Amino acid sequence: MNIKQICFRKKCIEIHWEYHGTEYTSMLYRHSDYSWHPDADTRRMPPVMLEELQHQVWLRLSAGPKKKTERKKTADTWFADSR
């Protein structure tokens, strides 16, 4: 299973993922009590598949943002910035 993209919106979370070469889109909707519930198609999936999806989403969210590596400035860059 591979999570391709997670889109956060005001009232839903859209998850694009792939499982054995098939691409899926799952939606989690926010109810008035601020709980999140999956769409009907996602609820009908086998429990093993749902557990794996939940596990992958948690791993993706807990990883946090990717840090960008900063390149070291060369002497030419330092002098160019000072002008």
N, C-alpha and C positions, 0 to 999 in steps of 0.2 A: 504494500500500500504506500502511495506517495501523495502527500498533500502538496498540491500545486500552488494554491492561492487561498488566502483567507481575507475576505472583505468585510469590514465592520461598517454597519450603517446604524441609523438611529433606532430602528425597530427590528432589525434582523442582522444575522451574521450569515454570510454566504461562503460556503466552503467548496472549492473545486479540488477534486481528488481523482486518483487513478488506482484501479485495482485489477490486476491481471490483464492489463492492456485496454480496459474499458474505462472511459472517463465518466465521472459522476458529478453532479452538483447537489449539495445538500443545503438546506436552509434551516436556521434556528430562529424562531420568532419569539419576541419578547411579549409576554402577557402583561396585563395591568398590575399584577402583583410582583413584577420585575423578575419572574422566573422565565427560563428559556426552554422552549419545546421544539422538537424537530418537526419537519413537514411530514405529510402522510407517506410519501414514498420512502423516506428515510426510516420511518417507524416500521415499515413492512419488511425491512432487510433482516437477514438472519442475525441472531444475537452475537455470533462470533464476529461477524463483519462490523456490527455496531461497536463492539468492545474495541476492536482494532482501530476503528475510526476515532473513537474517543481518546484512546491512548496516543495516537499520532497527533491529534489536535493539541492535547496537553503538552506533549513534547515540543511541538512547534511554538506554542505560546510561552512555555517556561524558558525557552532558549533566549528570549529577549532579542533586542535589535542586534544586527550584525555590526561589528565595529570595522570601520574603514582603516586600513593601514595607511599611514602617512609616509610619503617618500621623503627622504632626506634632501635638503636643499644643497645644491652644489655652489661653489664659489660664484659662478656666473649668475645664478639665480639671486644670490644675496645682493650682489652689486646692482642688478637690474631692479630689484625692489626698492633700493634706497634712493633711486632717482625720482 
